[in-house]
Amino acid sequence: MPSISVKEFLFWKKKQLSKGGDHQSFALLLDCIAGISTSDLNLLKINSEGNLYLEKDLDCLELIWEDHLLNSSPIQYHCGITFWRNLKLKVTDKVLIPRPETELIVDIVFNIFGRQSQKLFFAELGTGSGAISIALALAYPLWDGIASDIDQDALEIATKNYINSSKQSNLKFYCGHWWNPFESFKGKIDLAISNPPYIPNDTYEQLPKEVKNFEPKIALLGGEDGLKHIREIIQKAPLFLREKGWLILENHFDQGEKVKKLLIKNKFKSVEIVNDLSGVGRFTIGRYK
Ligand SMILES: C[S@@+](CC[C@H](N)C(=O)[O-])C[C@H]1O[C@@H](n2cnc3c(N)ncnc32)[C@H](O)[C@@H]1O
């Protein structure tokens, strides 16, 4: 295990941050690759005498940091980890890095059902790293959940994340196209959630490098108008939802009104656009009849 004086380390850290990047990404690198947590760092600032033990040497950390800065490669993929709500999740380039704005989906569920809800059956379509379903399965131990994804590699990561986060067995994963793996659950689902790919084809080309060059295309592309998957999910939802079952969808910043119309056209009631923390109509929700 490489050892270094604290003073030397703090000098090196300042030098790396002067090259660019944000403090949060650098903290993730130190935590996940070097084994130095943010609370370790705070202690070092108070007492800068003595030595520090790192799990990887500074050259190795510097190479990763420079690759991140130069190529815009997401630090979460280098680290193999991301933090989302209160979860520590494994991520690889086979899954989308779950976004902070998506955390609000769990709060929307809390608003609808309260924190102490009795038995309920939920489904997530396009689970990726498993973030949303795992958060719900943990928050509601009495609920049962099913989660699908088209990508087997993503499901393996979601399954590992669930096993690492929980000793429960109230969430199951299925491989397949949107609702298809849920044939045997027709008419039984109380709540369905999806953050499907919704980026219109021409917008995809203009996405920032860190997204376009690294995150899975299949997790992002939503066809010509971005609504291809949302349309299909809404049209088939009535077959799978129970009467008065909820559908919660994440959409692109400007799709709220169109998704609302689609829900109404498919006989959903209580249709509402919910803003994210920046005031963007990021989610559209509705109740089937
Ligand atoms: C925007 S990502 C969301 C991932 C995760 N739920 C989250 O919020 O971070 C969309 C997910 O849908 C999956 N997906 C894409 N096409 C699909 C399809 N036809 N059927 C099922 N899942 C699909 C992708 O593999 C990806 O994991």
The ligand as a Gaussian input file, in Angstrom:
#p B3LYP/6-31G(d) Opt

LIG

0 1
 C      -32.764000       6.189000     -19.492000
 S      -32.246000       4.568000     -19.036000
 C      -32.894000       4.499000     -17.380000
 C      -32.147000       3.574000     -16.464000
 C      -32.588000       3.669000     -14.995000
 N      -33.970000       3.311000     -14.825000
 C      -32.366000       5.083000     -14.464000
 O      -33.344000       5.805000     -14.257000
 O      -31.207000       5.444000     -14.271000
 C      -33.334000       3.554000     -19.980000
 C      -33.196000       2.060000     -19.773000
 O      -34.137000       1.409000     -20.637000
 C      -33.538000       0.241000     -21.192000
 N      -34.215000      -0.045000     -22.467000
 C      -34.013000       0.497000     -23.684000
 N      -34.839000      -0.048000     -24.585000
 C      -35.592000      -0.966000     -23.925000
 C      -36.645000      -1.850000     -24.326000
 N      -37.073000      -1.890000     -25.574000
 N      -37.194000      -2.636000     -23.377000
 C      -36.765000      -2.596000     -22.082000
 N      -35.775000      -1.783000     -21.660000
 C      -35.188000      -0.969000     -22.561000
 C      -32.080000       0.613000     -21.368000
 O      -31.266000      -0.529000     -21.454000
 C      -31.828000       1.477000     -20.127000
 O      -31.365000       0.692000     -19.064000

